[in-house]
Amino acid sequence: MASNALPLRSGVDGVARATRAGLRALRGRHWTLAVGGVIFASVVVILVLTPWIAPYDPAAQDLTHRLAPPNTAHWLGTDQLGRDVLSRLMYGGRFSVTVAAITLVLSAVVGTILGTVSARIGGIVDELLMRLVDLLIALPDVVVALFLIAVLHTGFGTVVLALTVVGWTPFARLARGLALDINKREFIEAADALGCSRSFIVFRHMIPNAARPVLAMGFLRFGHKLITVGGLSFLGLGVQPPSSDWGSMLLDAQPYLERVPLLSVLPGAAIFVTALSVTLIGQGMEIRRQRRTERTGTEPTTAEPATAEVLEGIRQ
């Protein structure tokens, strides 16, 4: 009996240690970062564990119990086809959050690299890239995404591609502005004087020094991506049946808005809470960066490279 209790106690101790470590990491942070981090971490844990903790198959239909109110069997009730709403919320969130996260990462990587390289090269390349950024920013994201989806047809990959095409421009503009400032620093001049290659300077020094503001902006943009994914699905251009996400759940619930308003409120609330939590994280990171800047009087950057590291860059 003691041997059976040992793994359980070990697992409980592991969870307790992870909880204490998380609380220590949040201690001393701005309240927006702490609150947003706790909420978003809870959402991520639920979505990761969905295949094991979801009470029902999200596509399983039970027409005899359609539009049932919350009860002991279905905690959040059922939809127009008798499907469990809680299970659909959990599985639908996996698609919405995954697409938003993948799109955001791709947009941040592409935009940061292009913006930094543009600032480093300058001249006609910088001018052309910035005019392209201005053009794409002038067009609504949803309009460009609708055009690309209409040309390439619907699907997971098409949605990711469409949102990446319209999403890299803010990161490019931010990275370019940061790179123009970093390009004036002494360690960049030293690297130039020692003959470091342009790619080494960009990827070893300029991009790492611009990472903090870009990361904060990424969190702030996550809510926008999540809402855009939901909007495309609401228009029928996102996930296709029998799969679902929060946007498609809103679409399915429209005919029953007056009769069962909970069907619309729940996916809308899921989008709102998730987007709000990540936005709070981004705001907390930006506030922390500003406070550090006010204390030191300079923009926080990564450690300036030593001469040996610069010389290693020359050899590479």
N, C-alpha and C positions, 0 to 999 in steps of 0.2 A: 504493500500500500504506500509505503514511503517512497518507493521508486516511481510510482505513478504521480505522486504529488510533486516530485522534484522538477520535472519539465515544466509543470504549470507555474510553480513558484519562480523558476528561472525566467519564464516568459513575462510574468508580472513584474519581476525586478527589472527586466530589460525595458519594458514600457515606462516604468517609473524613472529609470535613468534617462531615457530619451525625453520624458516630460520635463525633468529637472534641467536638462541641457537646453531645451527650448526656452524655458523660463529665464535661464541665465542669459541666453542670447538676446532676449527681448528686454531684459532689465536695463534701464537707462536710456532706452530709445524713446523717441517721440511717441505719444499715445496713438497717433494714426498708424504708425508702423506696427506697433504692438497689436492693436485691434485688427487691422487688416491682415496681419500675418496669421493670427489665430483663426480668423474666419476662413481665409483662403486655404490654410493647411487642413482645416476640417473638411472643406469641400473636396480637396484633392484626395484625402484619405478615403472619404466615402466613395468617390468615383473609382478609385483604384480597387477598392474591395467590393465593388458592385456585383461582379459575377458570383461572389460567395455570400453576400448578405442580402441581395435583392429577393424579396419574398416570392415573386412569380416571374415567369417568362413574359417579357414585355409585349410579345406578339400574340400571346395566348388569349383567345376570345371566349367570352361567356355571355352570350346574348340574353340569357335568362336573368342576369344581374347587371344589365347595362344601365349607366347613369346612376349607379347606387351611391348614396351618401357615404361619408366616412363611417366605418364600422370596425369591429374587431378583426374581421377577415381581410378587409382592405382599408388600411389606416387612412388613406386619402381618397377613398372611393374608387369608382370605375368610370371609364369614358363611354362614348356612344356605342362601342363594340364590346363592352364588358371587360376591357383590358385594365389591369391594375395601374392606377395613376402613379403610385409611388415607384413602382418598378420602371415605368416609362420615363419618369423624371430622372432616375438614376442612370439608366442606359442612355437616355437622350443627352444628359450632361456630358457623358464621355465623348460623344461626337462633337458637341459644341465647343467644349473647352479644349479638346485636342486640336481641332481645326484652328481655333483662335491662337493657341500657343505655337503651333507649327508655323502658321502664317507670320506671327509676330517675330519669331526667331529668324526666319528667312528674310523678312523685311529689314530687321535690325542689322543683320550681317551684310546684306547687299548694300543697304543705304550707308552704313558706316564705312565700308571699304570704298565705295564710289566717292563719297564725300571727302574722305581723307586723301585719296589719290588725286582727286580734282584739285584740292587746295595745294597739294604738294607740287603738282605739275604746273598749274596755273595756265595763263594764256588762253588760247582759243579753246582748248579742251575744257577748262574750267567754265568758260563763258557758255559753251554749248550745253554742258551738263546742267548748269543752273537754269538755262532757259527751258530745258526739258522738264526740270523740276517744277518751274513756274507753270508750265502748261498742264502738267498732270495734277498739280494742286488746284488749279482753276476748275478742273472738271470734278464733279461729285464722284466720290468713291463708288457709290452704288451704280451709277450710270456706266462707268468703265467696266465694273464687274459684270453688269448685265450684258454688255456688248460682248465681252470675252466668253461668257457662258453661252450666249446665243450662238457664237461661232463654233465653240469647241464642245458644246452639249454639256449636260449636267454631270456631276460626279465629284467624288472626293478630291481627286487631283485637280480638276478644273477649278473648283472653289478655292483651293489653296493657291493655285497659280494666279487666279484673278485678283485675290486679295493681296498677294505679294506684289503684283505689278502696280497696284495703286497705293501700296502701303510703305514702300521704301523711301519715298520722297521726304517726309519729315525727318527721318534719320539722316539722310544725306545732307540736308540743309544744316542740321545741328552739328553733325560731324565735321562739315566743312568749316563752320564758324570756330569750332574748338581747334581744328587743325591749323587754321590760320594763326591763332594765338600761340599754339604749341610750337609752330614752325619758327617763332622768334626766340625761343628759349636757348640758353647757352649750350645745353647738351646736344641740341640739334645742330647748332653751328659747329660744335666740336666734332660731331659725327661726320658732317660735311667736309670739314677740314682734313679729317683722317681718311677720307675717300670711301666711306661706307656707301653701299649701294642704295638706290632709292627704295627698293622693296624692303630692305632691312630696316631702314629708318621708319618707313610707314608701319610695318607690322611689328617691329620690336619696340618702338618708342612712341609713335604718334597715336596709334589705335589704343594701346594699353592706357595711355594718359587720358584718353577721351572716354574710357569705358564707364566710369561712374555716372556722368550725366546721361549717357546713352542708355544705361541700364535703368536709371530712374524714369526716363522718358518711355522706355519699353513697358514698364509697369503702368504708367499713366495711359498708354495707348491700348492696353489689353482690353479694357472695357469697351472701347470703340470697336475693336475687332470682334468681340463677342456679340455686340449688338448688331454689327453688320452681318455676321454669320446667321444670327437669328432672323434678320430681315430678309435675307436671300431665301432661307428655308420657308419663311412665311409666304413668300411669293411663289413657292413651289420650285425653286431653283437650287435648293440645297440637297440634303439627304432625301433619298427616294424610298417609298414604302417597300417592304414592311418595316424598314428601319425608321427611326424617328430622332428628332432632337427638339430642343426647347422651342425653336421657331415653328417647326411643323406642328407641334402640340398646340401652339397658339392658333394656327390656321384651322386645325381640326375642331377647336373649341368654339369658333365663332358662331356657328348656327345655334349653339346651346348657351350663349352668353347670359341670357335672362333666366333661363331655367336652371342651369348649373354654373354659376359664375366662378366657382372654384376651379373649373377646368382651365379657365384663362388666367386666373390670379396666380396659380401655383407656378407654371412655367415662367410667367412674367416676373414673379418674385425671385425665382431662381437666377434669372439673368441679372436682375437688379442687384441682388446680394453678392453674387460672384464678381460682377463688374465693380461694385463699390469697394469690395475688400481689396482687390488688386490696385484700384485707384488710391486707396488709403496707404497702401505700401509705397507706391510711387511718391505720394506727397510726403510721407515720412522720410523717405530717402533724400528727397530734395531739400527738406527742411534741415535734415542732419548735415547735408553737404554745405548749405548756406551758413549754418552755425559754425562749422569748422572753418569756412572761409573767413567769417567775421573774427574768429579767434586768432587765426594765423595771419590774416591780412593778405593771403594769397590763395589762389585756387588750388585745392589739394590735388596732388598728382602722385603717380607711382614714383618709386625711387629713381633718381637720376642714374644713368648708367656709369659704371666705372670704366676707366680707360681700357682695362683688360677685356671687358665685354664689347667695347667699341671695336677693338682690334680683332676680336673673334668675328664680329660682323663683317669686317673687311675680308677675312679669309673665306667666309661663306659666300 
